[in-house]
Amino acid sequence: MKKIFIITGRTGAGKSTLCQKLEEYFNYPLLSFASMGRKFANANGYNRIRECHLSMGLNEFKTKISQHILNIINEQLSNSDVVIVDGLYIDDVVRVLKENYNCKMMYLETDNNIRYERISKRLSITIEQAKKENEIKERLKDEVGIDRLIESADYVIDGNKSINEVFEDAKQFIEQ
């Protein structure tokens, strides 16, 4: 059976860093929500996913982006038995994936102060600006269902640990 491993978490939790390490170690294809969302926004005439969301309204946005993401994942699974998904936040998509595949979700739980510091460094902005950027991104995640995903995660990883410890936790879960 085809397998999907989803790494979810709040902005700056360390999802992308973890996913890159998992991709290198296992040599599984990696799909990024950010990349899939950017393609979706561009296809709809926008530069950013949040612009697309605001223009369409929640229901239309959630329906259309869900189908877009499911199409990409299904296409990837036609070429591979396993895929890692970095940063999937849409509860409807995860529900469909869990109904149709061996789909496991890991939630990377990381303290806010660590996340703000990472956002600040990544974007070369102040901690206060990072908090504002985080608030904007998290509002969208909240609207599309991240809280329900967090509650239903198959495995919770302590994102406050070193990346090597986080990687070992995720690797062990995948190898089970």
Backbone bond lengths (Angstrom), bond angles and torsions (degrees), N, CA, C in turn:
res aa  C-N    CA-C-N  psi(-1)  N-CA   C-N-CA  omega(-1)  CA-C   N-CA-C  phi
1 M - - - 1.454 - - 1.530 109.43 -
2 K 1.308 115.62 142.04 1.466 122.39 178.15 1.529 109.30 -63.76
3 K 1.351 115.33 142.38 1.462 120.67 -178.66 1.520 110.60 -120.51
4 I 1.323 114.13 142.83 1.455 121.63 175.87 1.526 107.68 -129.78
5 F 1.318 115.84 130.28 1.464 121.68 174.14 1.519 107.38 -115.73
6 I 1.326 115.80 117.81 1.461 122.26 -178.71 1.521 108.18 -105.57
7 I 1.330 115.74 130.43 1.459 121.58 173.45 1.519 105.78 -107.97
8 T 1.336 116.48 117.70 1.457 120.45 179.63 1.519 109.09 -123.03
9 G 1.307 115.40 164.73 1.455 121.08 -179.86 1.510 109.66 163.73
10 R 1.298 115.00 175.14 1.462 121.48 -179.42 1.528 110.38 -75.62
11 T 1.321 115.79 164.66 1.460 122.18 178.70 1.530 109.77 -56.84
12 G 1.339 116.17 130.38 1.460 121.29 178.43 1.516 114.49 81.93
13 A 1.330 118.16 9.25 1.469 121.12 -177.42 1.527 112.47 -71.98
14 G 1.336 117.53 -21.77 1.458 121.18 -178.00 1.523 113.12 109.26
15 K 1.326 116.96 15.19 1.469 122.13 -176.57 1.530 112.56 -59.74
16 S 1.313 116.56 -50.26 1.467 120.03 -175.48 1.523 111.64 -65.50
17 T 1.318 117.06 -40.73 1.466 120.57 177.72 1.520 109.95 -61.71
18 L 1.331 116.49 -45.75 1.462 120.83 178.46 1.525 110.47 -62.20
19 C 1.310 117.28 -46.75 1.474 120.85 -177.94 1.523 111.71 -61.58
20 Q 1.313 117.69 -39.33 1.468 120.56 178.01 1.522 110.98 -62.58
21 K 1.325 116.87 -41.36 1.464 120.45 178.03 1.535 111.19 -66.00
22 L 1.327 116.47 -40.61 1.474 120.35 178.59 1.531 110.26 -65.65
23 E 1.319 117.28 -41.57 1.467 121.42 178.41 1.529 110.51 -60.68
24 E 1.317 116.50 -45.04 1.469 120.90 179.41 1.530 111.15 -63.81
25 Y 1.317 116.71 -42.80 1.464 120.73 -176.21 1.530 112.06 -70.42
26 F 1.329 116.03 -50.27 1.464 120.09 -174.95 1.527 113.69 -88.83
27 N 1.320 116.47 -18.46 1.463 122.13 -175.84 1.540 111.18 62.68
28 Y 1.333 116.30 35.20 1.457 122.18 174.99 1.530 107.84 -92.35
29 P 1.322 117.27 148.23 1.466 119.03 174.73 1.525 110.57 -63.16
30 L 1.327 114.92 144.97 1.459 121.65 -179.22 1.529 108.98 -118.23
31 L 1.317 115.83 126.23 1.460 121.98 174.13 1.526 107.88 -110.96
32 S 1.304 116.36 134.31 1.456 121.97 -178.47 1.523 110.45 -107.54
33 F 1.338 116.53 129.22 1.451 120.22 175.57 1.524 110.08 -58.44
34 A 1.326 117.13 -40.38 1.465 120.35 -179.47 1.523 110.84 -59.31
35 S 1.315 116.24 -44.68 1.467 120.49 179.80 1.531 111.31 -67.24
36 M 1.333 116.64 -45.57 1.462 120.10 178.74 1.530 110.62 -62.80
37 G 1.334 116.56 -39.44 1.458 121.12 179.27 1.516 112.32 -67.49
38 R 1.334 116.56 -38.73 1.459 121.10 177.78 1.530 110.48 -63.42
39 K 1.339 116.43 -43.46 1.471 120.59 177.37 1.522 110.57 -61.60
40 F 1.320 116.40 -41.61 1.458 121.01 178.16 1.529 110.65 -62.27
41 A 1.331 116.87 -48.01 1.466 120.82 179.78 1.523 110.37 -60.27
42 N 1.334 117.11 -46.88 1.471 120.91 -179.97 1.520 111.76 -60.58
43 A 1.334 116.85 -41.48 1.468 121.22 179.88 1.524 111.51 -64.56
44 N 1.329 116.31 -22.35 1.462 121.07 179.36 1.533 112.44 -102.84
45 G 1.345 116.42 11.97 1.458 120.97 174.42 1.516 115.99 86.43
46 Y 1.329 117.25 20.17 1.461 121.00 -179.35 1.522 110.38 -123.83
47 N 1.332 115.40 158.62 1.464 120.32 177.24 1.519 112.25 -87.98
48 R 1.328 116.29 -31.16 1.462 120.29 -174.41 1.518 110.28 -128.55
49 I 1.311 114.70 150.01 1.459 120.85 -178.49 1.527 111.05 -63.09
50 R 1.323 117.69 -36.12 1.469 119.21 -178.47 1.528 111.55 -66.81
51 E 1.344 117.82 -31.44 1.469 120.71 175.81 1.532 110.11 -65.34
52 C 1.319 114.93 -41.94 1.459 121.56 179.22 1.533 109.82 -62.55
53 H 1.303 116.38 -44.94 1.462 123.10 179.58 1.529 110.81 -59.96
54 L 1.319 117.09 -46.53 1.458 120.73 -178.49 1.525 111.86 -66.59
55 S 1.326 116.15 -36.68 1.465 120.42 -178.95 1.525 112.16 -70.66
56 M 1.334 116.37 -42.60 1.468 120.66 -174.84 1.525 113.42 -80.73
57 G 1.283 117.15 -30.53 1.459 120.09 -169.62 1.519 108.35 89.24
58 L 1.310 116.24 156.48 1.464 121.59 -170.76 1.529 113.96 -59.32
59 N 1.326 118.72 -51.27 1.464 120.22 -174.14 1.525 112.63 -63.03
60 E 1.336 116.78 -48.73 1.463 119.64 179.50 1.528 110.49 -63.64
61 F 1.328 116.09 -44.35 1.457 120.74 179.61 1.524 110.97 -58.58
62 K 1.317 116.08 -50.03 1.465 120.60 -176.17 1.529 110.81 -63.22
63 T 1.318 117.21 -41.45 1.465 121.05 179.06 1.525 111.15 -63.74
64 K 1.322 116.36 -48.76 1.469 120.60 -175.26 1.533 112.27 -70.66
65 I 1.324 117.56 -42.90 1.464 117.99 -178.95 1.530 110.49 -71.07
66 S 1.324 117.11 -31.83 1.471 119.92 177.04 1.515 110.08 -61.11
67 Q 1.323 117.47 -46.57 1.463 120.53 179.18 1.522 111.40 -63.98
68 H 1.317 116.25 -40.11 1.467 121.37 177.87 1.534 111.00 -58.92
69 I 1.319 115.94 -48.36 1.466 121.05 -178.35 1.525 110.69 -66.95
70 L 1.317 117.38 -44.10 1.470 119.90 178.85 1.523 111.03 -60.60
71 N 1.320 117.75 -39.16 1.468 120.38 177.43 1.525 111.54 -61.56
72 I 1.322 116.87 -44.04 1.466 120.87 -179.94 1.526 110.57 -64.51
73 I 1.325 117.31 -45.71 1.469 120.84 -179.44 1.522 110.34 -64.34
74 N 1.321 117.65 -44.88 1.468 120.47 178.62 1.519 111.72 -61.68
75 E 1.320 116.94 -40.00 1.466 120.42 177.53 1.532 110.83 -62.77
76 Q 1.324 116.14 -43.75 1.471 119.86 179.25 1.528 110.42 -63.72
77 L 1.323 116.69 -39.51 1.464 120.20 -179.08 1.527 112.46 -72.08
78 S 1.315 117.87 -14.65 1.464 119.42 174.15 1.531 110.27 -74.32
79 N 1.330 116.68 -16.10 1.466 121.80 -179.69 1.527 113.71 -112.12
80 S 1.319 117.19 -6.38 1.458 121.07 -174.06 1.531 109.43 -149.63
81 D 1.320 116.15 148.86 1.468 120.56 178.71 1.518 113.19 -84.00
82 V 1.338 116.30 -20.91 1.465 121.34 -176.93 1.523 108.48 -137.00
83 V 1.317 115.67 142.91 1.467 120.91 174.79 1.523 109.07 -141.81
84 I 1.325 115.29 145.66 1.464 122.54 174.07 1.527 106.74 -106.06
85 V 1.337 116.44 135.11 1.459 120.96 178.39 1.527 108.18 -117.49
86 D 1.320 115.21 122.59 1.457 123.57 -178.59 1.519 109.90 -93.00
87 G 1.334 116.21 110.86 1.451 120.95 168.74 1.503 117.01 79.49
88 L 1.289 118.63 42.81 1.462 120.63 177.10 1.523 108.80 -84.06
89 Y 1.347 116.68 129.47 1.466 121.34 -173.95 1.511 114.01 -120.11
90 I 1.309 118.70 -6.17 1.458 120.92 -170.23 1.527 109.51 -93.54
91 D 1.316 115.55 113.26 1.458 121.20 -174.59 1.524 112.64 -59.52
92 D 1.329 118.07 -37.67 1.467 120.81 -179.92 1.530 111.68 -62.90
93 V 1.322 117.00 -38.27 1.465 120.95 179.35 1.520 110.18 -66.01
94 V 1.314 116.58 -45.99 1.466 120.22 -179.59 1.525 110.47 -63.28
95 R 1.323 117.87 -39.23 1.465 121.19 177.67 1.530 110.42 -58.62
96 V 1.322 117.89 -47.55 1.476 121.95 179.39 1.525 110.38 -63.40
97 L 1.324 117.29 -42.62 1.471 120.08 179.99 1.524 111.01 -63.74
98 K 1.313 117.16 -41.05 1.469 120.51 179.86 1.529 111.58 -67.90
99 E 1.325 117.17 -30.39 1.467 120.82 177.82 1.527 112.26 -72.49
100 N 1.332 117.18 -27.08 1.462 121.09 -171.20 1.526 115.66 -112.66
101 Y 1.312 116.89 -12.96 1.469 120.04 -175.98 1.526 110.07 -140.24
102 N 1.316 115.52 169.60 1.451 121.24 168.77 1.527 105.11 -80.80
103 C 1.304 115.97 92.60 1.460 122.59 -171.74 1.528 109.49 -115.74
104 K 1.322 115.82 123.07 1.461 121.69 179.15 1.516 109.15 -121.38
105 M 1.325 115.66 138.24 1.449 120.67 -178.20 1.520 111.19 -118.81
106 M 1.319 114.98 130.60 1.452 122.29 175.76 1.523 108.35 -109.30
107 Y 1.314 116.09 133.82 1.462 121.80 177.32 1.518 108.20 -106.19
108 L 1.324 116.25 122.94 1.455 122.75 179.07 1.528 107.83 -93.80
109 E 1.326 114.93 102.84 1.468 121.73 -175.48 1.529 109.57 -93.98
110 T 1.332 115.06 116.17 1.457 121.05 -174.47 1.521 109.61 -132.53
111 D 1.332 116.70 136.92 1.464 121.61 -179.85 1.525 111.42 -58.76
112 N 1.334 115.33 146.41 1.461 120.88 -177.74 1.523 112.89 -57.00
113 N 1.321 118.54 -44.90 1.467 120.48 -176.91 1.530 111.49 -60.97
114 I 1.304 117.30 -38.45 1.465 121.18 177.06 1.525 109.40 -66.42
115 R 1.319 116.78 -42.87 1.463 120.56 179.56 1.532 110.94 -62.65
116 Y 1.337 117.73 -45.11 1.466 120.65 -179.75 1.525 110.99 -61.72
117 E 1.326 115.90 -39.89 1.466 120.00 178.80 1.539 110.64 -63.29
118 R 1.320 116.16 -42.54 1.471 119.97 178.60 1.523 111.66 -64.54
119 I 1.333 117.10 -43.05 1.471 121.23 178.34 1.525 109.50 -62.07
120 S 1.326 116.26 -43.68 1.460 121.92 179.78 1.533 110.93 -58.39
121 K 1.318 116.41 -47.50 1.469 120.64 179.48 1.524 111.26 -66.15
122 R 1.332 117.07 -44.71 1.465 121.79 -177.47 1.524 112.02 -60.00
123 L 1.342 115.78 -41.21 1.463 120.62 -175.43 1.529 113.71 -100.53
124 S 1.342 116.40 0.20 1.476 121.66 -177.56 1.534 110.82 54.01
125 I 1.330 114.51 53.11 1.464 121.02 178.89 1.528 108.50 -131.02
126 T 1.330 116.09 170.48 1.463 120.08 179.04 1.534 110.33 -73.71
127 I 1.308 115.73 165.20 1.467 121.00 177.01 1.532 109.60 -60.50
128 E 1.322 117.97 -41.31 1.468 120.89 179.02 1.526 111.19 -62.43
129 Q 1.326 117.04 -41.83 1.468 120.42 176.51 1.530 110.42 -65.32
130 A 1.332 116.07 -37.30 1.468 120.37 178.64 1.524 110.24 -63.45
131 K 1.319 117.52 -38.61 1.467 121.10 178.15 1.529 110.05 -62.68
132 K 1.333 117.00 -40.92 1.467 120.80 179.40 1.522 110.79 -68.18
133 E 1.320 117.66 -42.90 1.471 121.77 177.39 1.523 109.87 -61.42
134 N 1.319 116.44 -42.94 1.460 121.91 177.69 1.530 110.48 -59.86
135 E 1.310 117.17 -44.12 1.462 121.44 -178.76 1.531 111.31 -59.66
136 I 1.313 117.29 -41.49 1.470 121.79 179.60 1.531 110.19 -63.92
137 K 1.322 116.73 -49.08 1.469 120.68 -178.32 1.520 111.78 -66.65
138 E 1.306 116.77 -40.32 1.455 120.36 -177.22 1.529 111.90 -69.21
139 R 1.321 117.87 -29.26 1.464 120.74 177.27 1.526 109.79 -60.88
140 L 1.320 117.08 -45.20 1.471 120.85 178.25 1.528 110.54 -64.07
141 K 1.322 117.22 -45.92 1.464 120.49 179.11 1.524 111.30 -58.72
142 D 1.326 115.97 -41.05 1.468 119.80 178.73 1.524 110.88 -62.15
143 E 1.322 116.62 -41.79 1.465 120.73 -177.42 1.525 112.70 -66.96
144 V 1.337 117.78 -32.39 1.467 119.44 -177.56 1.525 113.01 -93.63
145 G 1.336 117.91 1.27 1.448 119.37 168.17 1.508 118.98 110.82
146 I 1.332 119.26 22.49 1.467 118.98 -177.92 1.529 112.41 -62.97
147 D 1.329 118.12 -33.71 1.467 119.00 -178.79 1.530 111.31 -61.88
148 R 1.344 117.00 -39.34 1.468 119.89 177.64 1.532 110.45 -66.43
149 L 1.324 116.71 -34.40 1.466 119.75 177.87 1.523 111.14 -67.93
150 I 1.308 115.79 -44.16 1.461 120.00 179.46 1.525 110.17 -58.27
151 E 1.325 116.08 -44.05 1.468 120.81 179.98 1.525 112.32 -64.19
152 S 1.320 117.04 -29.46 1.469 120.22 -175.82 1.528 113.45 -103.10
153 A 1.323 117.42 11.17 1.469 120.17 -178.94 1.525 111.02 -58.36
154 D 1.325 115.24 141.35 1.461 120.52 177.95 1.524 111.90 -77.00
155 Y 1.331 115.96 -22.86 1.456 120.19 -177.51 1.527 108.27 -155.32
156 V 1.324 116.97 135.86 1.461 121.98 177.35 1.521 108.05 -109.85
157 I 1.333 114.90 129.78 1.466 121.59 179.88 1.524 108.18 -111.32
158 D 1.312 116.41 135.85 1.464 121.93 177.48 1.524 108.55 -76.64
159 G 1.336 116.36 102.95 1.456 121.96 -178.40 1.511 114.13 -77.02
160 N 1.327 117.71 -0.31 1.461 121.28 177.52 1.527 111.49 -83.14
161 K 1.311 116.67 -12.41 1.468 121.65 178.84 1.523 110.11 -75.56
162 S 1.309 116.20 173.85 1.471 120.60 176.07 1.526 108.97 -66.62
163 I 1.323 116.51 157.61 1.458 120.13 -179.02 1.525 110.56 -60.51
164 N 1.319 117.82 -34.21 1.465 119.69 179.01 1.525 111.66 -66.56
165 E 1.333 117.16 -38.73 1.469 120.30 177.35 1.526 110.81 -69.14
166 V 1.330 116.74 -40.54 1.462 121.52 177.48 1.525 109.43 -61.90
167 F 1.332 116.52 -45.21 1.460 121.73 179.07 1.533 110.44 -59.71
168 E 1.321 118.21 -45.66 1.469 121.58 -179.87 1.529 111.03 -61.03
169 D 1.337 116.81 -42.04 1.473 119.99 177.63 1.531 110.80 -60.56
170 A 1.320 116.31 -47.97 1.469 120.73 -178.65 1.525 110.63 -66.18
171 K 1.304 117.10 -41.41 1.474 121.55 -179.40 1.528 110.34 -61.04
172 Q 1.332 116.68 -44.98 1.461 120.54 179.07 1.522 111.15 -62.28
173 F 1.328 117.08 -40.26 1.468 119.72 178.98 1.534 110.63 -64.13
174 I 1.303 117.55 -42.58 1.461 121.69 -179.61 1.523 110.84 -66.12
175 E 1.306 117.73 -37.71 1.469 121.51 -177.41 1.521 113.43 -75.19
176 Q 1.317 118.57 -13.76 1.472 121.31 -179.87 1.509 111.36 -64.47
